[in-house]
Amino acid sequence: MFGMRKSLLPNLLLVCCYSTAAIAQLPETPAYSAVHYTDENGLPQNSVKFISPDKEGFLWLATENGLVRFDGSRFRSFNSSRIAYIYPDAERDELFARTDKREVISIHHSKAGWVHAPADSGNYEYFVYDDTSGTYPVVGLPNIFANTIKADRYLIPTDENACFHITRKGVSFARSREEQYFFPYPNCNPWTFFTLGGTLYHMPEKGRFVRFSRDTLQPVVITGDLAGSEEKDFELYWNYIAEQVFLRHEDKLYLLSAAGPALHTREVLNGFDFSGNNIVSVYYDAQLQRIFLGSLSKGLYVYTRKQFRPFVASGNLGNVFYAQAPYGDNGVLTPQGVAFDNAGREMRFPLLRRRGPLSQKYSLQEDGEGNFWSKDDNIVYKYDSTLTKLLWKWTFNGDDVTQLYIGTGNRLWIGTRRSGLYYLPAADTAPKPVLYSGDIKDASYLLHETPELLWVGTGKGLFRVHLPSGRITTVKAFMDTYVRSLLIPIPGEIWITTYDNGIFLYRRNKITAMPTDRKNYLNTTHCIIRDDRDFFWITTNKGLFQAARKDMLAYADGKHDHIYYHYYAKAHGFLTNEFNGGCQPCALRLQNGNISLPMLDGLLQYTPTAIHPDLPDKALFVDQVDVDTMALAAADTITLPNHFLRVGLHVTTPYFGDPHNLQMQYSMEGGENTAWLPVEENGTIYFSKMRSGTYKLRIRKFNGFGINNYSEKVITLVVETGWFETTWFRLLVACFIVLVIYLYIRLRMVRIQRKNRVLKYHVQERTRELEETLEFLQASERQLRRQGLMQQRLITAITHDIKTPMKYLLLLSGAEGKHDKKSVAMHDALYRMYHLVENLIQYMKMQAIENQDSLQYVDLHELLEEKAGIFRPIAEARAVKILNQAAPDIQVPVNRQLLAVVINNLLDNAVKYTVTGSVRIGACYKEGALSIQITDTGIGMEPAMRDWINRNQYVQPEEERLPYMQNGIGLMIVIELLQQINGRLVVHANEDAGTRMEVVLHLN
């Protein structure tokens, strides 16, 4: 093995600051990320003369166009006057900014406001404000006004009651306005004095320092990064408010700190052109190793040291890495034959170089004897521990190997795409794979929970295998789900990552879906690995996340409703945001606690304990409340006018990290929706018009890891009562409503009374008309009765006066003999006239006599035979046969008299128009109706006549009848009578000759 040493990653954190506008990206040095702010992306003006942090965490900038507060993402201007400098009060509890017009702005609790001059002339604030003749107080170095200031004394406070006075003759120290000592020290340049920890230092010449210890002058030894340096060309930067002193040499910047009689130097930035960028102010965040540089003409620069350092292979081998295996002392080995130690040094193993497709990169395992196993498409390889000899290989013909895993007992599990899951003893010299299960196909990740229990994730689901019994349990919740990886910190706790569905926890026979991040990057999670501090590191296609395991378990137990995921992106030191997965192992935790993650460009190896997340743990502030076009001061209770259309609350917190980690939510108590909603990225909460009343607006910000670790601010919103909601207005409205109701009722009653009078008149008129109509109807009834009586008498007269003589003549003509043609013709004519009169009499009876349509069961064969018997004598005289072919057992519920008239008329016509041949009478049921057919072989019926009968089954008005129907009184009677017995007449033409008359009776 090659030599390795333990890698100590710097205690760093990279955070990239953003503005609401586009951010200008600078060419970055390898160890830093940089952001440049100008007037194009938030700054009101490009001269940043002072950078001052306050106790809340905001940065205050002095510019030529006003005082500016920077919260890490947005710049807010408080005025437009030129700011000369920023200074603290004597107790360092508050900041002040002075304009070129000698106006003073107080900075307190994230807000700024105009103040008057201090009354105490002995206070440090007074000297700064009043420019008292002869004394000039410190404001920091370099001083851009150094060439214009002429002062006898240079004042450097050390606390609220003590200060140094520097003159051309020496240095004195005073406390409570009384001089404690004086040290003769001739000098001509007050701009090379500074204090650290209350001790006064001087740089009499570049590269040499002295310190004042009461009345003793001591030389200062330089230690740290500049120890032993012979460089002399140094420039001092002193941020008096932050109590930070820097040395700048060329493009490097060093932080000075007091170390007893020495000054310790530490490099905080290199590769930056201070002179070319005209830097006049510096502030350094030591915890996060972020440095802010203010330029006199080019805005604000922010440099942050990167905490992550990827390992990349040299040459053209490529840096797309997937599976890894531990190698040596905290080194890693990749399937491409490239190994890295913990310092990133590279070593090659030609035997392990890629033999085929990309699939070889997805599996690399070390067995219990130190041998290595890898795969290439359908081949499994075994190498010795030195990676110089191929010990064994096996080919799966017709199948692909998807994954390898060394389980307990030094058993190698082999997942294949089609044939199933195999295993073999890794210690054997010539092992043969044994098929364990053909049901588990396309394995993507395998992991033991216990020696007896094996979990297998596949491209189509998740399986739990009990090895002693061979029982395989399918986890139904993951059917058709691509399981990306598994993590089992302890038995009974199984973490599952999926593609497109996020992270799940299987515990206590319950599956819990973990919440995703605000941009849903965690939906596609490649891998989860646990570090020594019980944090999870989660890789995705869009970056790296850190989460506390205890927080995720608490979420699964319902102890809180949110999980804080801390996000790291490319700006933190990666070469790409895209991590790789689908391999085993998907991540490594080495013996020294370092973690190694595969990426699309390089391997990311780091020490988790050296990574300090930039947590958004500062307080919440509400800057301003905008009500329509009016701005209100922010307070815990805000009164809003009743008529407002829109209100916006501007929420801020000092945070200079990745905006993805700043998670703020709000909820309105008393409104319609009490759910927690995300605050917009610009930090503004908007509400439209609300009803009058009192509302509680709760705003919370998650501060980082921990259960229910969030800051909350509650603001009471009071919407004023509108004039239309006051008691007197409601009483007035109530009175008005009562009056309206009274007037409405009164008018309604008047209208109803008027309508009643009109209605009464109309009723009387209608009653009179009805009485007249009744009298007319009664008269008409009497007349109809008289007419009916006359018809009855007429029928009786016809019966006696016409029918009796006609019957006599009929008998007489029949008795004279059948061989006399005249007698036969006379008999025929009399016979027809007799039956015509008979039919007319029956029809008039039916018209004149009411309630004669009662039904009775009629023997249809008997009725037809009766009517046929009437016409047989005359038919036989014509050589015409009348045949009754109806069945003898047909009983029909019908008005017998009306049906008899119909049959009589139809038989009469059939015999009359048949010269020779036959007339057949038949009856049958078809389609729920009774059909009676009378078929003759006579001359037939004209088509127009036939069509008219079939088309018109109801008697038409006289003017609508066909002209030739004027003599068809018999058919008209038939049609009218059939209407009364629910029947109709259908006429058919025979194919040879004659007509078939069909009577259809609907008996239902």
Buried (B, 14 or more C-beta within 10 A) or exposed (E): EEEBEBBEBEBBBBBBBBBBBEBBEBEBBEBBBBBBBBBBBBBBBBBBBBBBBBBBBBBBBBBBBBBBBBBBBBBBBBBEBBBBBBBBBBEEEBBBBBBEEEBBBBBBEBBBEEBEEBEEEEBBBBBBBEBBEEBBBBBBBBBBEEEEEEBEBBBBBBEBBBBBBBBEEEBBBBEEEEEEEBBEBEBEEBBBBBBBEEBBBBBEEBBEBBBBEEEEEEEBEBBBBBEEBEEEEBBBBBBBBBBBBBBBBBBBBBBBBBEEEBBBBBBBBBBBEBEEBBBBBBBBBEEBBBBBBBBBEBBBBBBBBBBBBBBBBEEEBEBBBBBBBBBBBBBBBBBBBBBBBBBBBBBBBEBBEBEEEEBBBBBBBBBEEEBBBBBBBBBBBBBBBEBEEEBBEBEBEEBBBBBBBBBEEBBBBBBBBEBBBBBBEBBEEEBEBEEBBEEBBBBBBBBBBEEEBBBBBBBBBBBBBEBEEEEBEEBEEBEEBBBBBBBBBEEEBBBBBBBEBBBBBBBEEEBBBBBBBBEEBBBBBBBBBBBEEEBBBBBBBBBBBBBBBBBBBBBBEEEBEBBBBBBBBBBBBBBBBBBBBBBBBBBBBBEBBBBBBBBBBBBBBBBBBBBEBBBBBBBBBBBBBBBEEEEBEBEEEBEBBBEBEEBBBBBBBBBBBBBBBBBBBBBBEBBEEEEEEEBEEEBBBEBEEBEBEEBBBBBBBBBBBBBEBBBEBEBBBEBBBEEEEEEEEEEEEEEEEEEEEEEEEEEEEEEEEEEEEEEEEEEEEEEEEEEEEEEEEEEEEEEEEEEBEEBBEEBEEBEEEBBEEBBEBBEEBBEEEEEEEEBBEBBBEBBBBBBBBBBBBBBBBBEBEEEEEEEEEBBBBEBBBBBBEBBBEBBEBBEBBBEBEBEEEBEBEBBBBBBBBBBBBBBBBBBBBBEEBBBBBBBEEEEEBBBBBBBBBBEBBEEEBBEBBEEBEEEEEEEEBEEEBEEBBBBBBBBBBBEEBBBBBBBBBEEEEBBBBBBBBEBE
